[in-house]
Amino acid sequence: MNKRVELIDLGERDYKDTWDYQEEIFQSVLQTKVDNRKNETDKATQNYFLFVEHPHVYTLGKSGHIENMLLNKEQLEEKGATFYKINRGGDITYHGPGQIVGYPILDLENFFTDIHKYLRLLEETIIMTLKDYGIESGRSEGETGVWLGVGTPFARKICAMGVRASRWVTMHGFAFNVNTDLGYFDNIIPCGIRGKGVTSLNVELGQEHVNEEEVKEKILKYFSMLFEAEVVVAN
């Protein structure tokens, strides 16, 4: 089993370009697995973790409902945003500046073969990161992601998640609001969930700006620990 994970920080990058890049890596890992089975070889599959920040974009998962998008094409253009229907699970969400997006492309056969556990460990990575900032967070039953104020009238999501998996290879991942302009969430029903809000790390801390590089370091520390992975910067 290969528990080495190559870290690639893409900086700010267009959503579609990044999606295509993810697909390229995803398909290459799948092809290695197919070749191993055909040729009865055992070549190690590679694992990757992409960090990225997208320009304003809304994405709708394969099980999502288009009525949760509250803007038409002209209004999207006015907001300087784009929209894509994509092949992850989940409903609609927003990505934009100030948000840390993580796309782990892992062969789970290198770790464990359990998608439920995979999602819970991604959530736990963010929960532990938030704890370092003195923020208690948790899960909301039946609603993937990381939440604050669960069970209160002030429940709000700080990190959304949606993944795709095939032959135990994952793609897509999480979107963690750090310094995000939360006004963009007013244009959708986030994740298709009515009556609950969204928040960000800087809002919860009462700070104008949180150091995103510091947050990334904490995410990688806890990801490495929970997945028992060795994260290395890709050459």
Backbone bond lengths (Angstrom), bond angles and torsions (degrees), N, CA, C in turn:
res aa  C-N    CA-C-N  psi(-1)  N-CA   C-N-CA  omega(-1)  CA-C   N-CA-C  phi
1 M - - - 1.481 - - 1.526 109.46 -
2 N 1.327 115.44 135.84 1.462 121.73 179.73 1.524 109.50 -103.20
3 K 1.317 117.02 109.34 1.464 120.87 -179.76 1.526 112.04 -103.20
4 R 1.296 115.55 16.86 1.462 120.67 175.37 1.528 108.09 -83.31
5 V 1.324 117.01 132.21 1.470 122.45 -178.17 1.526 108.26 -122.72
6 E 1.319 116.31 122.68 1.461 121.11 179.74 1.524 110.44 -85.85
7 L 1.316 116.21 123.14 1.468 122.69 -179.60 1.518 109.96 -90.90
8 I 1.335 116.05 126.96 1.466 122.38 175.89 1.520 108.00 -127.03
9 D 1.330 116.96 114.29 1.467 121.24 177.27 1.524 107.76 -97.94
10 L 1.317 116.03 110.37 1.467 121.77 -175.32 1.529 112.99 -84.87
11 G 1.349 116.95 -6.05 1.463 118.85 -176.60 1.513 110.25 66.35
12 E 1.342 117.53 -142.40 1.472 120.57 176.93 1.528 108.32 -88.63
13 R 1.323 115.64 127.30 1.474 118.92 -175.63 1.522 110.17 -150.69
14 D 1.308 115.52 140.77 1.463 123.10 178.77 1.527 110.97 -53.17
15 Y 1.333 116.60 142.24 1.464 120.09 -176.40 1.519 112.09 -61.40
16 K 1.334 117.59 -48.89 1.464 120.28 -176.33 1.526 111.16 -63.51
17 D 1.332 117.21 -41.65 1.466 120.51 177.33 1.530 110.61 -58.92
18 T 1.331 115.46 -42.08 1.463 120.12 -179.16 1.523 111.06 -69.54
19 W 1.307 116.47 -39.82 1.470 120.75 177.78 1.529 110.12 -60.70
20 D 1.333 116.36 -44.28 1.467 120.69 177.66 1.532 110.74 -61.79
21 Y 1.319 115.76 -40.97 1.474 120.77 179.75 1.527 110.54 -64.54
22 Q 1.342 115.62 -44.62 1.468 119.84 175.32 1.529 111.31 -56.30
23 E 1.323 115.54 -47.53 1.468 121.11 -178.32 1.529 111.07 -59.78
24 E 1.315 115.79 -39.93 1.465 120.45 179.80 1.537 110.31 -61.23
25 I 1.339 116.17 -46.92 1.464 120.51 179.08 1.522 110.25 -66.31
26 F 1.320 116.44 -46.48 1.470 123.28 -179.25 1.533 110.17 -54.83
27 Q 1.335 116.07 -48.29 1.467 120.39 -178.52 1.521 111.69 -66.86
28 S 1.334 117.10 -33.35 1.460 119.52 179.42 1.530 111.07 -67.96
29 V 1.339 116.44 -37.98 1.472 120.02 177.27 1.526 109.85 -67.60
30 L 1.331 116.33 -43.19 1.471 120.05 176.96 1.524 111.39 -60.02
31 Q 1.336 116.42 -41.03 1.466 120.10 -178.41 1.523 110.89 -63.99
32 T 1.320 116.79 -38.51 1.469 120.35 176.42 1.520 110.49 -58.88
33 K 1.326 116.11 -42.15 1.467 120.12 -179.98 1.528 111.45 -66.87
34 V 1.322 115.97 -41.22 1.475 120.38 178.19 1.527 109.99 -63.17
35 D 1.340 116.36 -45.50 1.462 120.77 179.98 1.524 111.41 -61.96
36 N 1.331 115.64 -40.22 1.470 119.22 178.57 1.523 110.80 -58.85
37 R 1.330 116.51 -42.16 1.464 120.14 -177.35 1.527 111.61 -72.16
38 K 1.340 115.52 -39.86 1.471 119.33 -179.89 1.520 111.61 -65.81
39 N 1.337 114.76 -44.05 1.462 120.11 -173.64 1.519 112.96 -95.69
40 E 1.350 114.10 0.53 1.465 120.43 -178.47 1.532 110.99 53.63
41 T 1.330 114.52 39.16 1.464 121.01 174.61 1.523 108.37 -104.26
42 D 1.310 115.97 178.62 1.462 119.49 -177.72 1.523 109.84 -139.90
43 K 1.331 114.97 58.39 1.465 120.45 177.58 1.527 108.93 -73.93
44 A 1.320 116.51 134.27 1.465 120.35 -177.56 1.528 110.57 -65.42
45 T 1.313 116.59 134.48 1.465 120.88 173.53 1.528 109.01 -83.31
46 Q 1.330 115.61 148.62 1.455 121.20 -179.15 1.530 110.20 -92.69
47 N 1.329 115.90 153.09 1.462 123.41 176.08 1.522 108.82 -121.49
48 Y 1.338 115.75 146.02 1.459 120.62 -177.08 1.530 110.36 -136.71
49 F 1.328 115.20 154.73 1.469 121.75 172.92 1.518 106.46 -136.04
50 L 1.324 116.00 113.14 1.461 121.14 179.49 1.520 110.34 -99.89
51 F 1.332 116.52 130.65 1.464 121.87 166.70 1.518 107.25 -103.12
52 V 1.338 117.35 141.98 1.455 120.62 178.66 1.522 109.65 -157.83
53 E 1.315 115.14 156.33 1.469 121.92 171.80 1.521 106.30 -126.34
54 H 1.324 116.72 125.22 1.467 120.65 -175.79 1.528 111.86 -98.84
55 P 1.335 117.33 148.39 1.465 119.73 163.34 1.540 108.60 -62.21
56 H 1.329 117.24 166.37 1.470 121.95 -175.21 1.532 112.05 -51.59
57 V 1.330 116.12 120.93 1.461 120.45 -178.62 1.528 109.42 -154.22
58 Y 1.325 115.53 144.42 1.466 121.75 172.75 1.520 107.93 -112.44
59 T 1.337 116.76 136.61 1.466 120.59 179.02 1.521 109.61 -127.40
60 L 1.329 114.65 139.84 1.465 121.58 -178.33 1.520 108.88 -116.57
61 G 1.334 116.26 121.31 1.454 121.49 179.92 1.514 112.15 -70.89
62 K 1.343 115.82 167.15 1.473 121.09 -173.28 1.525 112.59 -65.37
63 S 1.343 117.70 -23.43 1.462 119.97 178.07 1.528 112.04 -100.45
64 G 1.334 116.38 9.63 1.460 121.03 -175.63 1.523 113.11 -82.14
65 H 1.321 114.32 170.55 1.467 121.81 -178.15 1.527 109.20 -118.04
66 I 1.322 116.10 123.36 1.460 121.45 -175.10 1.528 112.10 -60.69
67 E 1.332 116.95 -25.36 1.471 118.87 179.72 1.532 112.45 -67.00
68 N 1.326 117.38 -12.20 1.465 120.15 175.90 1.522 112.68 -79.04
69 M 1.329 116.93 -6.47 1.466 122.83 169.78 1.519 107.52 -91.64
70 L 1.322 117.26 119.57 1.462 121.78 -172.07 1.529 113.08 -98.92
71 L 1.332 117.39 2.66 1.460 121.02 179.50 1.526 110.93 -111.93
72 N 1.324 115.93 147.45 1.465 118.85 171.09 1.536 108.82 -92.54
73 K 1.320 116.01 -179.28 1.461 120.47 -174.73 1.530 112.08 -59.65
74 E 1.334 116.32 -42.85 1.464 120.24 -178.67 1.525 111.18 -65.56
75 Q 1.334 116.13 -40.81 1.473 119.74 179.43 1.518 111.45 -66.79
76 L 1.338 116.54 -36.07 1.467 120.27 175.70 1.524 110.11 -59.36
77 E 1.330 115.76 -45.20 1.464 120.29 -179.77 1.525 110.95 -62.43
78 E 1.346 115.80 -39.62 1.472 119.87 178.30 1.524 111.35 -61.96
79 K 1.326 116.59 -34.18 1.473 122.01 -179.63 1.533 111.59 -81.80
80 G 1.334 116.71 -6.73 1.459 119.94 -177.29 1.514 112.05 69.49
81 A 1.339 115.85 31.19 1.464 120.83 -175.92 1.520 110.99 -118.35
82 T 1.332 115.63 159.43 1.455 122.52 175.01 1.524 109.26 -117.57
83 F 1.333 115.69 170.93 1.468 120.89 -177.28 1.528 109.15 -142.52
84 Y 1.340 115.83 136.03 1.463 120.40 178.08 1.527 110.61 -138.54
85 K 1.323 116.34 138.54 1.455 122.01 165.41 1.524 106.18 -88.78
86 I 1.333 116.68 127.83 1.462 119.10 -172.10 1.528 111.37 -130.04
87 N 1.333 115.29 176.93 1.466 120.92 -169.75 1.526 113.96 -103.45
88 R 1.325 117.22 30.45 1.469 119.93 172.36 1.520 109.69 -98.61
89 G 1.319 116.35 171.20 1.455 120.49 171.06 1.521 110.46 -76.94
90 G 1.314 116.05 173.62 1.460 120.36 177.61 1.520 112.94 91.29
91 D 1.316 115.18 179.93 1.455 121.93 -175.43 1.525 109.62 -105.04
92 I 1.318 117.71 -133.55 1.467 120.90 -174.29 1.525 110.92 -96.61
93 T 1.320 115.84 144.08 1.454 120.33 173.47 1.519 109.53 -147.44
94 Y 1.325 114.48 173.58 1.466 122.76 -179.25 1.519 109.39 -118.83
95 H 1.342 116.44 140.82 1.455 122.49 169.75 1.515 108.23 -124.04
96 G 1.326 115.98 144.83 1.454 118.40 178.69 1.512 112.04 -171.05
97 P 1.327 116.44 -177.96 1.462 121.68 179.78 1.530 111.42 -55.64
98 G 1.320 115.83 143.88 1.462 120.56 179.15 1.511 113.78 84.17
99 Q 1.320 116.78 2.53 1.465 121.47 179.51 1.533 108.15 -111.79
100 I 1.327 116.43 131.38 1.460 120.60 176.22 1.520 108.27 -90.96
101 V 1.332 115.18 117.42 1.459 121.22 178.59 1.524 108.22 -107.18
102 G 1.327 116.32 131.49 1.454 121.74 179.28 1.518 110.63 -121.54
103 Y 1.326 116.00 128.24 1.464 121.60 178.50 1.535 109.71 -119.86
104 P 1.324 118.63 91.36 1.464 119.18 173.93 1.530 109.81 -76.84
105 I 1.312 116.17 124.44 1.464 121.62 174.18 1.522 105.62 -110.32
106 L 1.321 115.08 92.77 1.457 122.05 -171.96 1.511 110.70 -116.75
107 D 1.325 116.50 145.00 1.454 120.36 163.91 1.524 106.03 -89.23
108 L 1.320 116.16 103.56 1.465 119.66 -175.22 1.526 112.87 -63.17
109 E 1.327 117.16 -16.45 1.464 118.67 174.88 1.525 111.53 -67.58
110 N 1.327 116.92 -12.51 1.462 121.45 171.76 1.533 111.89 -82.37
111 F 1.336 116.46 -12.63 1.464 120.72 -174.25 1.527 111.36 -124.95
112 F 1.325 116.77 -66.13 1.469 124.25 179.45 1.516 106.72 -167.97
113 T 1.294 117.84 151.53 1.472 120.27 -178.29 1.520 109.68 -105.94
114 D 1.331 114.45 79.49 1.464 121.19 -175.87 1.529 107.99 -158.37
115 I 1.329 117.08 102.75 1.469 121.00 -178.03 1.528 111.12 -65.85
116 H 1.329 116.43 -38.52 1.471 120.10 178.10 1.530 109.53 -58.87
117 K 1.314 117.22 -46.63 1.472 121.05 178.79 1.519 110.35 -62.88
118 Y 1.328 116.77 -39.69 1.463 120.90 179.21 1.530 111.09 -57.45
119 L 1.332 116.51 -49.10 1.467 120.29 179.64 1.524 111.79 -64.04
120 R 1.337 116.99 -40.51 1.456 120.07 179.96 1.535 111.02 -64.21
121 L 1.342 117.22 -37.30 1.462 119.68 179.53 1.528 111.47 -72.32
122 L 1.346 117.29 -34.07 1.468 118.92 173.38 1.529 109.94 -62.79
123 E 1.326 116.28 -43.66 1.475 119.96 176.81 1.520 110.24 -60.38
124 E 1.318 116.64 -44.93 1.469 120.81 -177.56 1.523 110.96 -63.08
125 T 1.323 117.41 -33.98 1.466 121.34 176.66 1.527 110.53 -57.79
126 I 1.331 116.44 -44.49 1.472 120.59 -179.89 1.530 110.68 -73.97
127 I 1.315 117.34 -39.64 1.466 121.08 178.49 1.532 110.58 -58.12
128 M 1.334 116.67 -43.38 1.467 120.27 -179.61 1.524 111.14 -70.86
129 T 1.334 116.52 -35.16 1.468 120.12 175.86 1.523 110.47 -62.13
130 L 1.327 116.63 -45.85 1.469 120.72 179.58 1.526 111.58 -62.81
131 K 1.310 116.73 -35.40 1.464 120.30 -179.59 1.528 110.77 -61.96
132 D 1.334 116.59 -33.17 1.468 120.42 176.89 1.525 111.74 -62.14
133 Y 1.338 116.23 -22.84 1.463 121.06 178.12 1.532 111.94 -98.81
134 G 1.328 116.02 10.65 1.460 120.80 178.28 1.514 113.93 77.54
135 I 1.331 116.63 20.28 1.470 120.83 -178.00 1.518 109.71 -110.04
136 E 1.325 116.19 123.57 1.464 121.82 176.77 1.525 108.90 -87.10
137 S 1.297 115.99 127.54 1.463 120.83 -179.48 1.520 108.63 -137.67
138 G 1.313 116.18 174.82 1.457 118.74 -178.79 1.518 111.27 -170.43
139 R 1.334 114.18 -161.24 1.457 121.67 -177.99 1.524 109.79 -108.79
140 S 1.329 114.77 151.42 1.455 121.18 174.44 1.529 106.75 -112.12
141 E 1.310 116.51 124.00 1.466 121.30 -172.79 1.530 111.47 -54.20
142 G 1.319 115.65 126.71 1.459 121.20 177.77 1.515 114.71 79.52
143 E 1.350 116.78 2.47 1.472 121.17 -177.49 1.529 108.78 -129.64
144 T 1.308 115.55 99.78 1.464 120.69 -177.27 1.520 110.91 -60.44
145 G 1.325 116.13 145.98 1.455 121.50 179.22 1.517 111.01 122.68
146 V 1.327 115.41 -173.39 1.462 121.28 -179.28 1.527 108.86 -117.54
147 W 1.320 114.13 132.97 1.461 121.85 -170.84 1.523 111.60 -126.93
148 L 1.337 114.89 155.47 1.458 122.92 170.14 1.519 107.88 -117.12
149 G 1.325 116.10 149.19 1.465 120.49 176.21 1.511 113.91 66.29
150 V 1.329 117.25 31.17 1.470 120.66 179.82 1.524 109.87 -59.54
151 G 1.331 116.15 135.02 1.456 120.96 179.16 1.511 114.50 84.00
152 T 1.349 116.32 5.10 1.463 120.95 177.30 1.526 108.88 -118.37
153 P 1.336 117.39 167.29 1.481 119.29 176.04 1.529 112.66 -67.11
154 F 1.339 116.48 -8.12 1.468 120.25 -175.53 1.539 111.77 -108.89
155 A 1.329 116.59 24.00 1.468 120.26 178.15 1.521 110.09 -58.31
156 R 1.326 116.73 133.94 1.459 121.15 -177.56 1.528 109.35 -149.81
157 K 1.318 114.83 142.58 1.471 120.76 -177.68 1.520 110.02 -93.26
158 I 1.334 114.72 136.45 1.466 119.95 178.46 1.523 111.76 -112.58
159 C 1.337 116.52 -17.95 1.457 120.34 -179.54 1.525 110.03 -146.03
160 A 1.327 116.12 120.52 1.467 121.63 178.48 1.526 109.65 -96.87
161 M 1.342 115.42 152.42 1.466 120.39 179.95 1.515 110.87 -138.83
162 G 1.316 115.25 144.51 1.460 121.83 174.60 1.511 108.09 -161.72
163 V 1.314 117.77 128.84 1.457 120.32 -175.37 1.525 111.47 -130.51
164 R 1.313 114.43 163.74 1.454 122.97 169.76 1.527 106.41 -124.81
165 A 1.324 117.12 145.05 1.461 120.18 176.15 1.520 109.72 -143.27
166 S 1.320 115.63 141.74 1.459 122.63 175.00 1.521 107.73 -145.49
167 R 1.330 116.94 130.89 1.475 121.50 -177.50 1.526 111.13 51.87
168 W 1.328 116.68 33.39 1.464 125.06 179.10 1.529 112.96 72.32
169 V 1.329 117.93 13.57 1.466 120.61 174.00 1.525 108.10 -99.50
170 T 1.322 116.91 132.93 1.466 122.30 -175.20 1.528 111.64 -104.45
171 M 1.329 114.74 157.58 1.472 121.51 166.83 1.533 108.54 -153.57
172 H 1.319 116.10 178.69 1.470 122.33 -167.65 1.537 108.29 59.34
173 G 1.313 120.61 -163.96 1.461 118.37 -175.70 1.508 113.80 167.61
174 F 1.353 116.68 -118.32 1.471 120.06 -173.02 1.521 111.33 -128.65
175 A 1.332 114.96 157.45 1.468 122.89 176.17 1.523 107.64 -132.00
176 F 1.318 116.39 110.56 1.467 124.30 -172.60 1.527 108.47 -106.15
177 N 1.332 115.51 116.11 1.464 120.69 179.84 1.522 110.05 -75.36
178 V 1.325 115.77 112.60 1.466 120.82 -179.70 1.520 110.00 -108.94
179 N 1.325 116.76 -62.71 1.477 121.38 176.47 1.532 110.32 -122.31
180 T 1.307 116.06 34.01 1.463 122.76 -171.06 1.529 112.09 -73.84
181 D 1.335 116.05 143.24 1.468 121.63 171.26 1.529 107.28 -76.02
182 L 1.322 116.65 101.98 1.472 121.08 -173.32 1.521 112.78 -70.89
183 G 1.327 117.34 -13.00 1.459 120.36 178.83 1.522 112.81 -60.30
184 Y 1.332 116.70 -26.51 1.472 119.78 -179.30 1.531 111.62 -68.65
185 F 1.326 117.25 -21.75 1.463 119.64 177.43 1.532 111.96 -73.30
186 D 1.341 116.92 -15.35 1.463 119.94 178.83 1.530 112.11 -68.24
187 N 1.321 116.20 -14.64 1.462 120.97 -176.96 1.529 113.36 -91.03
188 I 1.326 116.59 2.33 1.468 121.68 179.21 1.523 109.24 -140.76
189 I 1.326 115.39 168.90 1.467 120.63 165.89 1.524 104.63 -100.05
190 P 1.347 117.31 95.33 1.464 120.84 -168.59 1.525 112.84 -54.77
191 C 1.333 114.82 125.84 1.473 122.18 179.70 1.530 111.97 57.74
192 G 1.339 116.13 15.58 1.462 119.88 179.51 1.513 113.89 73.77
193 I 1.340 116.78 14.71 1.472 121.09 -175.78 1.530 109.17 -104.61
194 R 1.323 116.05 117.11 1.459 120.98 179.85 1.531 110.89 -88.20
195 G 1.308 115.47 151.19 1.454 120.76 171.09 1.512 115.35 80.19
196 K 1.338 117.45 7.47 1.455 120.40 176.75 1.516 108.97 -129.23
197 G 1.317 115.88 146.99 1.455 119.89 -173.53 1.518 113.49 -97.82
198 V 1.320 113.97 -176.91 1.458 121.97 173.58 1.521 107.83 -124.63
199 T 1.314 116.05 158.93 1.453 120.46 179.62 1.522 108.52 -147.32
200 S 1.325 115.38 178.51 1.460 121.12 179.01 1.524 109.24 -140.06
201 L 1.313 115.79 163.88 1.461 120.04 -178.15 1.524 111.22 -63.80
202 N 1.337 117.82 -42.75 1.461 118.18 -177.69 1.533 111.82 -66.37
203 V 1.344 117.11 -35.29 1.470 119.86 176.97 1.524 110.04 -64.83
204 E 1.324 116.46 -46.01 1.461 119.87 -177.89 1.527 112.05 -65.00
205 L 1.337 116.81 -31.50 1.468 120.44 179.43 1.525 112.30 -87.39
206 G 1.338 116.14 -10.39 1.465 119.53 -176.98 1.517 112.45 68.70
207 Q 1.342 116.04 31.25 1.466 121.44 -179.53 1.519 109.97 -112.70
208 E 1.320 115.54 149.94 1.468 119.19 177.78 1.525 110.31 -69.93
209 H 1.335 115.63 -37.62 1.467 119.33 -176.51 1.517 110.14 -149.88
210 V 1.342 115.87 136.12 1.463 122.69 175.35 1.528 107.54 -108.76
211 N 1.323 116.11 139.06 1.463 121.36 179.79 1.527 110.31 -66.25
212 E 1.330 115.98 109.15 1.469 120.13 -175.08 1.521 112.65 -70.66
213 E 1.327 117.82 -31.23 1.471 119.90 178.71 1.530 109.94 -65.63
214 E 1.323 116.07 -38.06 1.469 120.31 176.72 1.531 110.52 -63.32
215 V 1.331 116.31 -41.54 1.474 120.63 178.94 1.528 110.02 -63.01
216 K 1.328 117.38 -42.86 1.462 121.08 179.26 1.531 110.85 -59.92
217 E 1.330 116.53 -41.57 1.471 120.76 179.77 1.527 110.44 -60.63
218 K 1.321 116.17 -41.33 1.469 119.88 179.39 1.531 110.68 -67.33
219 I 1.331 116.76 -42.21 1.466 120.24 178.22 1.526 110.20 -57.66
220 L 1.329 116.32 -47.07 1.470 119.85 -178.38 1.525 111.79 -65.88
221 K 1.331 116.67 -35.87 1.469 119.65 178.39 1.527 110.73 -60.97
222 Y 1.317 116.28 -47.22 1.465 119.45 -176.80 1.529 112.05 -76.80
223 F 1.337 116.73 -33.74 1.462 119.87 174.58 1.535 109.71 -59.91
224 S 1.328 115.93 -47.59 1.470 120.54 179.95 1.514 111.43 -59.14
225 M 1.319 115.44 -42.70 1.460 120.38 -178.03 1.530 111.21 -66.80
226 L 1.314 117.11 -47.80 1.462 121.17 -174.63 1.535 112.18 -70.58
227 F 1.324 116.26 -35.38 1.462 120.39 -179.06 1.534 112.29 -93.57
228 E 1.345 115.18 -1.33 1.470 120.56 -176.82 1.522 110.11 51.62
229 A 1.340 114.59 46.00 1.464 122.53 -174.20 1.524 110.35 -109.29
230 E 1.326 115.03 155.02 1.454 122.44 172.12 1.524 107.21 -104.94
231 V 1.325 116.52 108.64 1.463 120.83 -177.96 1.532 108.23 -94.16
232 V 1.334 115.20 124.89 1.476 120.01 -179.72 1.530 108.17 -129.06
233 V 1.320 116.04 146.69 1.463 120.45 178.28 1.524 108.71 -71.15
234 A 1.327 116.79 128.39 1.461 121.25 -178.78 1.523 110.15 -65.20
235 N 1.320 116.51 144.24 1.475 121.51 178.42 1.534 109.93 -73.55
